[in-house]
Amino acid sequence: MQRKRQNVTNKMIALLLAMQLFLICLQGKMRIDEGDSMLEVLIWMINQSIVVLQKVNRQEKE
């Protein structure tokens, strides 16, 4: 029972992290549409994605 609950929790966390990445991409598109340079937005997106990757790494260690 405990293992099954942990598996569901891990899948939910993975889904939420994927949604966060999707929202980063969406916000990046909106920033480009507002006139920000593509390079500036790309750098911003990379910085935002690093935070998500750190969360994934932390999750894997647990």
PyRosetta script that sets phi, psi and omega in degrees:
from pyrosetta import init, pose_from_sequence

init()
pose = pose_from_sequence("MQRKRQNVTNKMIALLLAMQLFLICLQGKMRIDEGDSMLEVLIWMINQSIVVLQKVNRQEKE")
pose.set_psi(1, -44.9)
pose.set_omega(1, -179.9)
pose.set_phi(2, -63.1)
pose.set_psi(2, -42.8)
pose.set_omega(2, -179.0)
pose.set_phi(3, -64.5)
pose.set_psi(3, -41.1)
pose.set_omega(3, 179.4)
pose.set_phi(4, -63.7)
pose.set_psi(4, -42.5)
pose.set_omega(4, 179.1)
pose.set_phi(5, -63.9)
pose.set_psi(5, -40.4)
pose.set_omega(5, 178.8)
pose.set_phi(6, -65.5)
pose.set_psi(6, -39.0)
pose.set_omega(6, 178.8)
pose.set_phi(7, -63.5)
pose.set_psi(7, -42.9)
pose.set_omega(7, 178.0)
pose.set_phi(8, -64.7)
pose.set_psi(8, -41.4)
pose.set_omega(8, 178.8)
pose.set_phi(9, -61.8)
pose.set_psi(9, -44.9)
pose.set_omega(9, 179.3)
pose.set_phi(10, -62.2)
pose.set_psi(10, -40.2)
pose.set_omega(10, 178.5)
pose.set_phi(11, -66.0)
pose.set_psi(11, -38.4)
pose.set_omega(11, 178.8)
pose.set_phi(12, -66.0)
pose.set_psi(12, -41.9)
pose.set_omega(12, 178.0)
pose.set_phi(13, -63.0)
pose.set_psi(13, -42.6)
pose.set_omega(13, 178.6)
pose.set_phi(14, -62.0)
pose.set_psi(14, -41.2)
pose.set_omega(14, 177.8)
pose.set_phi(15, -63.3)
pose.set_psi(15, -44.0)
pose.set_omega(15, -179.7)
pose.set_phi(16, -65.9)
pose.set_psi(16, -37.5)
pose.set_omega(16, 176.7)
pose.set_phi(17, -67.1)
pose.set_psi(17, -38.9)
pose.set_omega(17, 176.1)
pose.set_phi(18, -63.8)
pose.set_psi(18, -40.1)
pose.set_omega(18, 177.0)
pose.set_phi(19, -63.9)
pose.set_psi(19, -37.3)
pose.set_omega(19, 178.3)
pose.set_phi(20, -63.6)
pose.set_psi(20, -41.4)
pose.set_omega(20, 176.5)
pose.set_phi(21, -63.4)
pose.set_psi(21, -40.9)
pose.set_omega(21, 177.1)
pose.set_phi(22, -60.4)
pose.set_psi(22, -43.4)
pose.set_omega(22, 179.9)
pose.set_phi(23, -67.2)
pose.set_psi(23, -33.6)
pose.set_omega(23, 175.2)
pose.set_phi(24, -62.3)
pose.set_psi(24, -43.8)
pose.set_omega(24, 178.7)
pose.set_phi(25, -63.6)
pose.set_psi(25, -43.0)
pose.set_omega(25, 179.7)
pose.set_phi(26, -62.9)
pose.set_psi(26, -43.8)
pose.set_omega(26, 178.9)
pose.set_phi(27, -66.3)
pose.set_psi(27, -36.2)
pose.set_omega(27, 176.3)
pose.set_phi(28, -61.9)
pose.set_psi(28, -43.0)
pose.set_omega(28, 177.3)
pose.set_phi(29, -61.1)
pose.set_psi(29, -42.2)
pose.set_omega(29, 179.7)
pose.set_phi(30, -64.6)
pose.set_psi(30, -37.6)
pose.set_omega(30, 179.0)
pose.set_phi(31, -66.1)
pose.set_psi(31, -38.7)
pose.set_omega(31, 177.1)
pose.set_phi(32, -65.1)
pose.set_psi(32, -43.6)
pose.set_omega(32, 178.9)
pose.set_phi(33, -62.1)
pose.set_psi(33, -28.6)
pose.set_omega(33, 178.9)
pose.set_phi(34, -80.5)
pose.set_psi(34, -8.4)
pose.set_omega(34, 175.0)
pose.set_phi(35, 113.4)
pose.set_psi(35, -0.5)
pose.set_omega(35, 175.9)
pose.set_phi(36, -67.3)
pose.set_psi(36, 150.6)
pose.set_omega(36, 179.9)
pose.set_phi(37, -71.2)
pose.set_psi(37, 149.7)
pose.set_omega(37, -178.7)
pose.set_phi(38, -61.5)
pose.set_psi(38, -39.1)
pose.set_omega(38, -179.7)
pose.set_phi(39, -64.0)
pose.set_psi(39, -43.9)
pose.set_omega(39, 178.5)
pose.set_phi(40, -61.2)
pose.set_psi(40, -43.3)
pose.set_omega(40, 180.0)
pose.set_phi(41, -67.5)
pose.set_psi(41, -40.3)
pose.set_omega(41, 179.0)
pose.set_phi(42, -61.1)
pose.set_psi(42, -44.3)
pose.set_omega(42, 177.8)
pose.set_phi(43, -62.1)
pose.set_psi(43, -42.7)
pose.set_omega(43, 178.6)
pose.set_phi(44, -62.0)
pose.set_psi(44, -43.5)
pose.set_omega(44, -179.4)
pose.set_phi(45, -64.7)
pose.set_psi(45, -39.8)
pose.set_omega(45, 178.1)
pose.set_phi(46, -62.7)
pose.set_psi(46, -44.7)
pose.set_omega(46, 178.9)
pose.set_phi(47, -61.8)
pose.set_psi(47, -40.1)
pose.set_omega(47, 178.3)
pose.set_phi(48, -68.2)
pose.set_psi(48, -36.7)
pose.set_omega(48, -179.1)
pose.set_phi(49, -70.1)
pose.set_psi(49, -31.4)
pose.set_omega(49, 177.9)
pose.set_phi(50, -59.8)
pose.set_psi(50, -40.3)
pose.set_omega(50, 178.5)
pose.set_phi(51, -60.9)
pose.set_psi(51, -42.6)
pose.set_omega(51, 179.4)
pose.set_phi(52, -64.9)
pose.set_psi(52, -42.7)
pose.set_omega(52, 179.2)
pose.set_phi(53, -63.1)
pose.set_psi(53, -36.4)
pose.set_omega(53, 176.5)
pose.set_phi(54, -64.8)
pose.set_psi(54, -38.6)
pose.set_omega(54, 177.2)
pose.set_phi(55, -64.2)
pose.set_psi(55, -42.0)
pose.set_omega(55, 178.7)
pose.set_phi(56, -62.6)
pose.set_psi(56, -43.8)
pose.set_omega(56, 180.0)
pose.set_phi(57, -61.6)
pose.set_psi(57, -42.8)
pose.set_omega(57, 177.6)
pose.set_phi(58, -61.9)
pose.set_psi(58, -41.6)
pose.set_omega(58, -179.5)
pose.set_phi(59, -64.1)
pose.set_psi(59, -39.7)
pose.set_omega(59, -179.5)
pose.set_phi(60, -66.1)
pose.set_psi(60, -32.2)
pose.set_omega(60, -179.8)
pose.set_phi(61, -70.9)
pose.set_psi(61, -25.5)
pose.set_omega(61, -178.1)
pose.set_phi(62, -79.4)
pose.dump_pdb("model.pdb")
